């Protein structure tokens, strides 16, 4: 099943919002360090976090996408913020 078909079946149709969550590098590294419930040393992800942050710093957002700095937000606050975003439909 395609993503589009699954969205249609779920009653969402074309209502998809692209979101890039981009907290500060320091916050992302701290969240990674303090994350619980992982059965591996999360420090292994530090290099990837630094790389992705660098890439996001230099790239423009894709058309129709929203970038959110959620550094100071809880997951619930971020979810509420995403729910309030305007819908932008990009067809191509």
C-alpha positions in Angstrom: 0.0 0.0 0.0 1.3 3.5 -0.8 1.5 6.3 1.7 -1.1 8.2 -0.3 -3.5 5.2 -0.2 -3.0 4.8 3.6 -3.7 8.5 4.1 -6.9 8.3 2.1 -8.0 5.2 4.0 -7.3 7.0 7.3 -9.5 9.9 6.1 -6.6 12.3 5.8 -6.5 12.7 2.1 -3.8 15.2 1.1 -3.6 16.8 4.5 0.1 16.0 5.2 2.3 18.6 6.9 6.1 18.3 6.5 7.8 19.3 9.7 11.5 19.5 10.5 12.2 19.5 14.3 15.4 21.4 14.8 16.3 22.1 18.4 19.7 23.7 19.1 22.7 21.4 18.8 23.3 21.7 22.6 19.7 20.7 23.4 19.7 17.8 20.9 23.0 16.5 22.4 21.6 16.9 26.0 18.4 15.1 25.1 20.4 12.3 23.6 22.6 12.1 26.7 19.7 12.0 29.1 17.4 9.7 27.1 16.4 6.6 29.1 15.3 3.2 28.1 17.9 2.5 25.4 19.9 -0.7 25.6 23.0 1.0 24.0 25.2 3.9 24.7 23.5 6.8 23.1 26.8 8.7 22.8 27.3 6.7 19.6 24.7 9.1 18.0 26.5 12.3 19.0 28.4 12.5 15.7 25.2 12.0 13.7 23.5 14.7 15.7 26.3 17.2 15.0 26.3 16.3 11.3 22.6 16.7 10.9 22.6 20.0 12.8 25.3 21.3 10.4 23.4 20.1 7.4 20.2 21.7 8.7 22.0 25.0 9.3 23.0 25.3 5.7 19.9 24.0 3.9 16.7 25.7 3.0 13.4 24.0 4.0 11.6 22.1 1.3 8.6 23.9 -0.2 5.6 23.5 2.0 7.6 22.3 5.1 7.8 24.0 8.5 10.9 24.1 10.6 10.4 24.2 14.3 13.0 25.0 17.0 11.6 23.0 19.8 14.5 23.5 22.1 12.4 24.9 25.0 9.3 22.8 24.4 8.1 19.5 25.9 6.9 16.8 23.5 3.3 17.8 24.2 4.0 21.5 23.5 5.7 20.6 20.2 2.7 18.3 19.2 0.3 21.1 20.0 2.4 23.6 18.0 2.4 21.2 15.0 -1.3 20.7 15.3 -1.8 24.4 14.9 0.3 24.8 11.8 -1.4 25.9 8.6 -1.9 23.2 6.0 0.2 23.5 2.9 -0.5 21.0 0.2 2.3 20.5 -2.3 1.5 18.3 -5.3 4.0 17.4 -7.9 
